[in-house]
Amino acid sequence: DVGIEFYGLLSDLRDQTGLSVVAGMFHEWDKQLRDWLVREIHHWHRGTNVNMKVWSADFGQLFDLLESFGWNVRSADYFSKLDACRLVVNVHKHGKGKSLDDLRVGFPEYLDDPFEVLGGTLSNADYRDHTHLKVSDDQIQAFSDAIVAFWRDVPENVVDSQLTAVPDWFGKAILKDRADSQQRNT
């Protein structure tokens, strides 16, 4: 019994360590992406409102901004892994909520199915929650590979002349920075 309990504890530790590695990897990528964006935008626009907005934008807003520069990042092979990684990290951090619902629908493979061998209704992802969250070594590697592929795809520079349909939040921040700058100059 003691050996079984010890194995169970080690197994749980391995699972939690894997999730922590994924969270750390995702958060570091997220910070580096925002930092890169702010530095690139700083080449052609200076203002604290844009900087603050880039740092507070959610995942979808960041990708809207990247796509406004002509980079169709959502169609890239790695995008679904980045999105799954985001959801796994959110479920690991927050438990139940919208990210868990989205993970159940889009990426149920990250929710361990204790009844998989039985099949049928017991195996339905709707019955799994944040306590079933698990990542395998292969899934961790796939997340890492997606991040590397993303960085390989990053354009050398982003310039304002590349902008197409600017996301509303970004356009408003630019206008506010310009208004603040004019106010300081008068």
N, C-alpha and C positions, 0 to 999 in steps of 0.2 A: 504493500500500500504506500509506503514512504517513497519507494522508487517511482511509482506511478505518479504520485503527487509532485515529486521533484521534476519528472519529465514534463508534466503539465505546466509547471511554473516556468521551466526553461523554454518550452514551446511558446507560451504567452509572451515571454521576454523577447524572443526572436521576432514574433509578429509585431510587437510594439516598436521594436528597434527598426524594423523595416519601414513601418509607417512614419517614424520619426526621421529616418533618412530621406524618404520621399518629401516630407514637409520641408526639411531643411534645404533640399535640392531645389524645390519649387520656389520657396521664398527667396533664395539667393538669385535664382534666374529672374524672378519678378523684380527684385531690386536693381539688378544689373540692366534689365530692359528699360526701366523707368529712368535710370541714371543716363543710359545711352541716349534715350529720346530727348531728355532735357538738354544734354550737351549738344546734340545735333540741332535742335530748335534754337538753341542759344546762338548759333552761327548767324541766324537771320532774324531772330526776334528776342528781345530782352524784356523781361517782365516777370514779376513774382506771381501774378495770377495764373499764367500758363504753367509755370513750374508747379504751383500748388495743385492745379487741376490734374496735371499728369501724375503727380504722386498720389492723388486721391481717386483717380479714375478706376472703375472696376475692369475686370478682364475683358468684357465685351467692348467697353469704351476704348480701351487701349488698342484692341484689334480694329475697331472702326477707324481710329486715327492712323494706324499703320496702313490700312487699305486706302485711306484718303491720299496717301503718298504714292498710290499706284501699285502697291505691293499686295497682291491678292493672296494674302497669307492664309485665309480660311480654306482655300482650296488645296493647300499643301498637304502632303501625306502626313506630316507630323502634327498637324493641328488637332486632330481628334485625340491623340495621346496627350497633348498639352491640356486640352479641355478635360479629359478624364483625370489627369494628374491634379488639376485645380479642384475638381469635385472630390477626389479622394482626400486631399488635404483639408478641404472645408468640412467634410464629414468627420474626419479624424479629430479636427479641432472643435467642431460645434455639435456633433452628434446629429440628432434629428433636425429636419428642416428642409428647405427647398433643394439644397445640394444633395441630400439623401434621396429625395424624390427624383431628381434629375439623374443621379447615379443609377438608381433602380431601373429607370427607363432606358437610358442610353448606354450604360456600362455595367450591367449586372454581374459581370465576371469578377468584379472587385468585392463582391459581397459573397462570402463563403456560404455554400449551400450544404448544411449538414445532412439534408435528406436527398442529395443528388442521386444516390444509388437507388432510391425508392421511386423517384420520378413522380409524376402526377401533380396533384394540387399542393401537396406538402412541399414541393420543390419550387413553388412560385416565388419570384423575387419580391412580391408584395409583402410577404411575411418576414422578410429579412430587414434588419435595421442596422444602426451604426455599430452594434456589438458584433456584427458579422463581417465587418470590414477587414480585408486581408490583402496583402500584396505579396506575390511570389518574387523570387530573385529575378526571374525572366521579365516580370512586369516592371520591376525597378529598373532593370537594364533598358527596357523599351522606353520608359520615361526619360532616362538619361540620353538615350539615342535621339529622342525627339528634340530635346533641348539642344544637343549638339547640331542636329540638322537645322534647327531654327537659326542658330547663330551663323551657320554656314550660308544661310539664305539672306541674312541681313544685308540690305543695300549699303554700299560704302558710305554714302551720305544721304540725308534727306534735306531737300531744299524746298522753300516755299513755292517755287515755280512748278514743282511736282504735284502740288495739292490740287485735288479735284473737288469732290463734294466734302467739304470740311464738316466734321461732326459739330453739332450745335454747341455742345459744351466747350469745345475748343475755340470755335469762332467767337463766342461770348467772352472767353478769357482773353483772347487777343484784343478785342475791342475795349475791354476794361483796362488792359495794360496801356493801350494807346491813349485812352481818356485820362488815366492817371498820369501818364507822361506829359500830356498837354497841360494838365492842371499844374504840375510841378514847374513847367516852363513859363507859366504866366504869372 
